[in-house]
């Protein structure tokens, strides 16, 4: 098979994480990030349908094991969620008492902010650049 004929991944199909208390963590994401959480029989999830004519991309990245970017050493992954209004969402999270990092990174890739979810995991919020 040539490179052009090889099968490949089309994009991110889902994100699956372990939680000490899945119901409580699902409730945190529902309350603070607006997830439409469903009970899948012991696990909880939210489905995000593809938007028609959506722009942007999904990113997979492997970081060195000692990176501080993902949060503490015990955190093996970090979730990144696209948002329409980063500043507005961060203000809303702060007002709700959520731990939000002060730094906002703005670059040609968009704007990035970070908070901690209900179990203390570092979560990245990304507002893609306007085209």
N, C-alpha and C positions, 0 to 999 in steps of 0.2 A: 504494500500500500504506500503510495506517495504521500508527502505531507499534505497536499491539497485534498487527498481522499480520506484522510484520517477523521474519525469522529471526534468531536470535541464538546466540551461543556458550553452551554449557551448563556449561562448566568447563574446567579444565586437562586437556589430553589427554596431555601429555608435556613433558619438559624435555630439551633437547638441547644439549650443550656441546662445545666443542673441547678436546682434551687433547693435550699434547705426547707422552704415552705412554698411550694409552687402556687397555691391559692393566694397567699398574701403577696407574693411577688407579682402575680398577675393583676391583683387589685391595685398595686402601686403603679404599674404601667397603665392601667385603665384610668386611674385618677390623675396622674401627672403628665402622661404623654398622649392621652386620648385614644389608647388602643381599644378596639372593639373586641374584647376578650371573649373567647368561647371555651366552654368546658369540653375537653376531648376525652373525658372519662379518666380522671386522675392526672392528666396533664392539661395545660391550658395554653391557648395560642390565639393569635390574631392573624387574619388573612388580609394581605394587601394586594388587591387586584392591580394589574398593570393599567396605568392610565393611558388613554388614547393619545398618541403623538407625544408621549413623554420624552423629555430630553434628559441627558445626564448619563450616568453609568453606575455600575456596581463594581466594587474593588475587592480583590482578595490580596492580602499581604502577609508575608511571613516575616516577623521581626526577630532579632536576636533574643535569646533566652533572657538576657540581663537588661532588656529595655525597660526604662521607667514609663514609657509611653502608655502601656496598657493598664497602669495602676500598680498596686502592690505585687510583690513576687508571687503571691498565691493566686493571682488572677491570670489564668491561662489565655483568656481572650477578652476582647472588648467589642461591644456592639456599637455600630455607627448607624444613626438614623438620619435620613434626609428630612429637612424641615423647610417650610416656606418663609418663616420669619424667626431667625435665630434670636435676635435681641428680644423680641416679644415673648418667645417661649422661655428664655432664661429669666426674664423678669417675672413671669408667671410662676416659674419653679421657685425662685427666691421667695416670692410672696407666700408660697405654700409651705415654706420652711425646708425645702429640699436643699441638700448640700450642692452648691454650684461653684465651680472654680471661677476665679475672677478673670483670668486671662482669656481673651478671645483672639484666635489666630485668623488673620485675614490675608489671603494670598490670591494668586491667579486661579487657585483651585476652589475658591469660595471662602466661606467663614465657618470656623469651627469653635465650638464651645463644649464644655464637659460638665457632667453632674454625676452624682452617685445615686444608684437605684436603691430600692428598699432593702437590699441585702449588702449594700456598700460597694457594689461593683462600679467601676468607672465606666461611664457611658458617654460616647461622643455624639454630638449633635452637629449636623453639617447642612449648611445652606449653600447649595451649588451656586456658582457664579451666574449672573444674568448674561444672556447672550446678546 
